[in-house]
Amino acid sequence: MSMTSQKPYLIRAIHEWLLDNQCTPYVLVNTRHEGVQVPLDFVKDDRIVLNVAPDAIRDLLIDNEWISFSARFGGKAMDVFIPIVSVQAIYGKENNEGMFFPDDDQPPPPTDDNSEETAPVSKGRPSLKVVK
């Protein structure tokens, strides 16, 4: 029997728990995932931290596939879309309490189309070679 991912349920539960404890919920997002729509001016090292407190955003929806909401960034309104798979953590600003998710869902690193083919992996004994 195939079950749905626990992750969106945990995100919703931690979000509610943080609000019940008067903490500001922050979401850490890996922006390399396909479908992430966030303000690129605030992305650093392929990551962005977003405040998802009710007083900072509006129309928050956390379903089993996406987190979406509207917010203002630098005075400009924007609709934000975050695939659940791209969420790396949800935690409180005040104390870092929350949940950090394993990197199992991380996308593969981007490939350079101009790169050379990778050498086949040898299963024999490792050896060293002098390179000049």
C-alpha positions in Angstrom: 0.0 0.0 0.0 1.5 3.3 -1.1 1.0 6.2 1.3 1.3 9.9 0.8 4.3 11.8 2.1 4.3 12.8 5.8 6.1 16.1 4.9 3.1 18.4 4.1 1.3 17.1 7.2 4.3 17.8 9.4 4.7 21.3 7.8 1.1 22.2 8.6 1.4 20.8 12.2 4.6 22.6 12.9 3.2 25.9 11.4 0.2 25.7 13.7 2.4 24.7 16.7 4.7 27.6 16.2 1.7 30.1 16.0 0.2 28.6 19.1 3.4 29.3 20.9 3.7 32.9 19.7 6.6 32.1 17.4 7.2 33.5 13.9 7.2 30.6 11.5 10.0 30.6 9.0 10.3 28.3 6.0 13.7 27.4 4.5 13.4 26.7 0.7 15.8 25.2 -1.7 15.2 27.3 -4.8 16.8 24.8 -7.2 13.7 22.7 -7.4 11.5 23.1 -10.4 8.4 25.2 -9.8 9.8 27.4 -7.0 8.5 30.9 -7.5 10.0 33.3 -4.9 11.6 36.8 -5.1 15.0 36.1 -6.6 16.5 39.2 -5.1 16.4 37.5 -1.7 17.8 34.1 -2.8 21.3 33.4 -1.4 23.2 30.2 -2.1 20.1 28.6 -3.8 18.2 29.1 -0.5 15.6 31.5 0.8 14.0 31.9 4.2 10.5 33.1 4.2 8.3 34.5 7.0 5.0 32.7 6.8 3.3 34.3 9.9 -0.2 35.5 9.3 0.8 39.2 9.8 3.4 38.9 7.1 1.5 37.1 4.3 -2.0 36.5 3.1 -4.0 33.7 1.6 -1.6 31.0 2.9 -2.4 27.5 1.5 -0.4 24.4 2.5 -1.7 21.4 0.6 0.0 18.1 -0.1 2.0 19.4 -3.1 2.5 23.1 -2.7 2.7 26.0 -0.3 1.3 29.3 -1.7 0.7 32.7 -0.4 0.8 36.4 -1.4 3.3 38.8 0.2 5.2 42.1 -0.3 8.9 42.1 -1.0 10.6 45.4 -1.1 7.1 47.0 -1.3 6.2 44.9 -4.4 3.3 42.4 -4.2 4.1 38.9 -5.3 2.4 35.5 -5.3 4.8 32.8 -4.0 4.6 29.1 -4.9 6.8 26.5 -3.2 6.7 22.8 -4.0 6.6 20.8 -0.7 9.6 18.8 -1.9 11.7 22.0 -1.9 11.0 22.8 1.8 14.1 22.0 3.9 12.8 23.3 7.2 10.0 25.0 9.1 11.1 26.6 12.4 10.5 29.5 14.8 12.5 32.7 14.3 12.8 33.3 18.0 14.3 29.9 19.0 15.0 27.8 15.9 12.5 25.2 17.3 10.8 23.2 14.5 11.6 20.6 12.0 14.4 20.2 9.6 13.9 17.7 6.8 16.6 15.3 5.4 18.2 16.1 2.0 16.6 13.0 0.5 14.4 15.2 -1.8 17.3 17.4 -3.0 17.5 17.8 -6.8 20.6 16.7 -8.6 23.2 19.4 -9.1 22.8 21.2 -12.5 24.8 19.7 -15.3 26.9 21.7 -17.7 26.0 20.7 -21.2 29.6 21.5 -22.3 31.2 19.3 -19.7 33.2 16.2 -20.7 31.7 12.8 -20.3 32.4 11.3 -16.9 34.8 8.4 -16.8 33.3 4.9 -16.2 33.5 3.8 -12.6 36.0 1.0 -12.1 35.3 -1.7 -9.6 38.9 -2.8 -9.4 41.6 -1.8 -7.0 42.2 1.9 -6.8 45.5 3.2 -8.2 47.4 6.5 -8.5 48.6 8.0 -11.7 51.2 10.8 -12.1 49.6 13.8 -14.0 51.9 16.4 -15.5 
